[in-house]
Every structure is written in C-alpha cells, then in structure tokens.
C-alpha cells in the first residue's frame, strides 16, 4: 500500500523547498555581484546604441 501524505504537509514542503531555492538564488546573485555585472553590461550596450545616433543640439 502506498502511504498518502496530508495536503498541509505537502503544501508546507513545497513552500519550504520554494523558499530555499529562492534564498539560494538570491544569495548567489548577491555573493557573486551578478546584478551589478548585468547592469554594467546593459549600461555599455545602451551607451553604444545612443552613441551611434546623430546628435542635434540646439538651444
């Protein structure tokens, strides 16, 4: 016979595992400074796009 678990235990286990994955992911991003690396890459890419455009400055 297969043992059935209570729905509350299954939900608690899912929440715990989901929380652990989220905390682990956020810690990895924080520890390796991945957010700033992504933003610095995006900053360089955006600057290249805008530097190629012609500039018309009239005051």
C-alpha positions as CSV (number, residue, x, y, z in Angstrom):
1,X,0.0,0.0,0.0
2,X,1.2,3.5,-0.8
3,X,1.1,5.9,2.0
4,X,-0.7,9.2,1.3
5,X,0.5,12.4,2.9
6,X,-1.7,15.1,4.3
7,X,-2.2,18.1,2.0
8,X,-1.0,20.5,4.6
9,X,2.3,18.6,4.8
10,X,2.7,18.6,1.1
11,X,2.0,22.4,0.9
12,X,4.5,23.1,3.7
13,X,7.1,21.0,2.0
14,X,6.5,22.9,-1.3
15,X,6.7,26.3,0.4
16,X,9.9,25.3,2.2
17,X,11.6,24.0,-0.9
18,X,10.5,27.0,-2.9
19,X,11.7,29.4,-0.3
20,X,15.1,27.6,0.0
21,X,15.5,27.8,-3.8
22,X,14.7,31.5,-3.8
23,X,17.0,32.2,-0.9
24,X,19.8,30.2,-2.6
25,X,19.4,32.0,-5.9
26,X,19.3,35.4,-4.3
27,X,22.4,34.6,-2.2
28,X,24.3,33.5,-5.3
29,X,23.3,36.7,-7.1
30,X,24.4,38.8,-4.1
31,X,27.6,36.9,-3.4
32,X,28.9,37.0,-7.0
33,X,27.6,40.6,-7.5
34,X,25.7,39.4,-10.6
35,X,23.2,42.3,-10.5
36,X,25.9,44.9,-10.9
37,X,27.6,42.9,-13.6
38,X,24.4,42.7,-15.5
39,X,23.7,46.4,-15.1
40,X,27.2,47.4,-16.2
41,X,26.9,45.3,-19.3
42,X,23.5,46.8,-20.1
43,X,24.9,50.3,-19.5
44,X,27.7,49.7,-22.0
45,X,25.2,48.3,-24.6
46,X,22.8,51.2,-24.2
47,X,25.6,53.7,-24.5
48,X,26.8,52.1,-27.7
49,X,23.3,52.4,-29.1
50,X,22.9,56.0,-28.2
51,X,26.4,57.0,-29.3
52,X,25.7,55.8,-32.8
53,X,22.7,58.2,-33.2
54,X,23.3,61.6,-34.7
55,X,23.0,64.4,-32.2
56,X,21.3,67.6,-32.9
57,X,21.7,70.0,-30.0
58,X,20.1,73.4,-30.5
59,X,19.5,75.7,-27.6
